[in-house]
Amino acid sequence: MAEPAREDLPEQDPRKSLLADFTLRESSLSEREQQMLALERQWWKYAGAKEQAIRDLFDLSATHYYQLLNALIDREDALAHDPMLVKRLRRLRTSRHRARTARRLGSEA
């Protein structure tokens, strides 16, 4: 059976919103929790863009969002949902915590 020609495939709309290609997976995570992880997969080019997206998508302050995210990445079902992302977020959190602790103690991280 021949593969469809490239011209036959639908073109992707470059104007897609940030999470338009987000699809719910079978998971014990809520839709919002899955969307939070999807947001964390994005790379942010400009300062403040992520915080604005957090306000627009979740109607949360950045502080509250990060409190929820920190609790989320500690859960085993989040790890099962996206292991590479959750492990990366955990490593970032640990390194930031170490840097803060080192600054408080007056030593280098």
JOKA-V504447 format. One line per field, one symbol per residue. ss: DSSP state (h for helix, s for strand, l for the rest). psi: psi as a letter, one per 20 degrees, with the letter a starting at -180 (. if undefined). burial: 1 if it has 24 or more other ideal C-beta (glycine too) atoms within 12 Angstrom, else 0. Layout:
ss: ???
psi: ???
burial: ???
This chain:
ss: lllllhhhllllllllllllllllllllllhhhhhhhhhhhlllllllhhhhhhhhhhlllhhhhhhhhhhhhllhhhhhhlhhhhhhhhhhhhhhhhhhhhhhhllll
psi: pqqqqhhiqqqpoijqrgjhjppproqiqrggghhghhghiqpphqpigghghggghilqqhggghggghhgiiqhhgghgngggghghggggghhggggggghijrq.
burial: 0000000000000000001000000000100011111111000000000100110011000000110110011010010011001100110000000000000000000
